[in-house]
Amino acid sequence: MAVAIPASGGVVAVEMPPEAPELALDTNYQWYLALQLDGALTPASPFVDGWVKRIEPTQEIALALAQGNDLSTIETLGANGIWYDTAAQIASLAQTQDDETIANQWFELLEAVGLADIAAAPIVM
């Protein structure tokens, strides 16, 4: 799957394509994202990787998700270690709302994982 990166840079959201198979519950999956330089992948291409695991939501998480995309939902997800959904939801709010509380939450989330340097970068979704 190719993802277009804007020339201006920023924090880019990457979603699984709709035709991708559903992840199995309680299974760890490793993902990779490599940068094509000059239109080609090489052994020297910069890349990042990570792990994701689909879980069965607890009643608390399911209730928070049913309430929608707000700060209390984000706090519940974060408190339960649901990193990707926490990051995606707070990025969505930060992109659409000019709110100091949301901006501070975004900064604190990124700072907690050593990414404070990119907190001011534009969010591209």
Backbone torsions as a table, in degrees:
resi	resn	phi	psi	omega
1	MET	NA	132.9	177.9
2	ALA	-102.3	140.9	178.7
3	VAL	-124.5	124.2	178.7
4	ALA	-74.9	132.1	178.5
5	ILE	-109.0	125.7	-179.7
6	PRO	-66.4	146.6	-179.3
7	ALA	-60.2	-28.7	-178.7
8	SER	-76.5	-12.6	-179.3
9	GLY	79.0	-175.1	179.0
10	GLY	136.5	-178.0	176.7
11	VAL	-87.2	120.1	-173.2
12	VAL	-109.4	131.0	176.0
13	ALA	-85.0	134.3	177.6
14	VAL	-124.0	122.8	179.3
15	GLU	-115.6	151.6	175.3
16	MET	-66.1	141.3	177.6
17	PRO	-67.6	152.5	-177.3
18	PRO	-59.0	-28.0	-178.3
19	GLU	-82.5	-4.0	179.1
20	ALA	-67.4	144.3	179.3
21	PRO	-66.8	151.8	178.2
22	GLU	-67.5	139.6	177.8
23	LEU	-72.9	141.1	177.9
24	ALA	-76.5	146.7	178.0
25	LEU	-62.7	143.5	174.0
26	ASP	55.8	32.1	176.4
27	THR	-118.0	132.6	177.1
28	ASN	-83.4	135.5	177.3
29	TYR	-125.8	135.0	175.3
30	GLN	-99.0	137.7	177.7
31	TRP	-121.1	157.0	178.7
32	TYR	-134.9	146.0	172.8
33	LEU	-135.1	116.2	-178.9
34	ALA	-112.3	146.4	-179.2
35	LEU	-96.8	123.2	175.0
36	GLN	-81.8	121.1	175.7
37	LEU	-103.4	130.2	-176.4
38	ASP	55.9	34.4	174.6
39	GLY	77.0	12.3	-177.6
40	ALA	-138.6	148.3	171.0
41	LEU	-94.7	134.9	177.0
42	THR	-133.9	168.2	175.6
43	PRO	-58.6	-21.7	179.8
44	ALA	-92.1	0.6	-179.4
45	SER	-61.3	133.2	177.1
46	PRO	-65.9	143.7	178.9
47	PHE	-149.2	162.5	171.4
48	VAL	-129.8	158.0	175.1
49	ASP	-145.6	166.9	179.7
50	GLY	-166.2	-177.0	-179.6
51	TRP	-124.6	148.8	174.9
52	VAL	-139.1	146.6	177.6
53	LYS	-140.7	126.8	176.2
54	ARG	-79.4	131.5	-179.8
55	ILE	-119.2	161.9	171.2
56	GLU	-83.9	118.7	-177.2
57	PRO	-64.1	139.8	172.3
58	THR	-69.9	170.9	178.5
59	GLN	-61.5	-38.3	178.5
60	GLU	-62.1	-44.8	-179.8
61	ILE	-68.1	-43.9	179.5
62	ALA	-59.9	-41.8	178.5
63	LEU	-64.4	-43.5	178.8
64	ALA	-61.7	-43.5	180.0
65	LEU	-64.9	-35.1	179.8
66	ALA	-67.9	-23.7	-178.8
67	GLN	-78.8	-13.6	176.8
68	GLY	103.7	-166.6	-173.7
69	ASN	-97.4	86.8	176.1
70	ASP	-136.6	175.8	-175.0
71	LEU	-63.1	-34.5	179.8
72	SER	-68.0	-36.6	175.6
73	THR	-63.9	-44.9	-179.6
74	ILE	-62.3	-42.5	178.7
75	GLU	-62.9	-40.9	178.6
76	THR	-64.0	-45.0	178.8
77	LEU	-61.5	-46.0	-179.9
78	GLY	-63.0	-42.2	-179.8
79	ALA	-64.5	-23.1	-179.7
80	ASN	-100.6	10.0	175.7
81	GLY	73.5	22.9	179.5
82	ILE	-90.6	77.1	-169.4
83	TRP	-62.4	-53.0	-172.7
84	TYR	-63.1	-43.3	179.2
85	ASP	-69.0	-37.5	176.5
86	THR	-59.8	-50.6	-178.6
87	ALA	-62.3	-44.0	-178.3
88	ALA	-63.9	-43.7	-177.3
89	GLN	-70.2	-41.1	179.6
90	ILE	-72.1	-32.5	175.2
91	ALA	-64.7	-40.5	178.1
92	SER	-61.3	-45.2	177.6
93	LEU	-64.9	-43.5	-178.8
94	ALA	-63.1	-33.8	-179.3
95	GLN	-72.9	-33.4	-172.7
96	THR	-101.2	-14.2	-176.8
97	GLN	-129.1	132.2	176.7
98	ASP	-93.1	83.3	-173.2
99	ASP	-130.7	128.4	-176.6
100	GLU	-64.0	-37.2	179.3
101	THR	-62.6	-44.4	179.9
102	ILE	-66.8	-42.3	178.3
103	ALA	-60.8	-40.5	178.1
104	ASN	-66.3	-40.0	177.9
105	GLN	-63.6	-41.6	178.6
106	TRP	-61.2	-47.2	179.1
107	PHE	-61.1	-47.2	-178.4
108	GLU	-62.4	-39.1	178.2
109	LEU	-62.1	-49.1	-179.0
110	LEU	-68.6	-37.8	178.4
111	GLU	-62.5	-37.2	-178.3
112	ALA	-61.9	-24.2	-179.4
113	VAL	-114.2	20.2	175.3
114	GLY	77.4	22.2	-177.8
115	LEU	-116.9	25.9	-178.8
116	ALA	-58.1	-28.5	-178.6
117	ASP	-63.0	-22.3	-178.9
118	ILE	-103.5	3.8	-176.0
119	ALA	-61.1	-29.8	-179.4
120	ALA	-89.2	-5.2	179.9
121	ALA	-67.3	149.7	178.1
122	PRO	-64.8	149.0	178.6
123	ILE	-98.4	123.8	-177.9
124	VAL	-114.1	113.1	-177.5
125	MET	-119.7	NA	NA
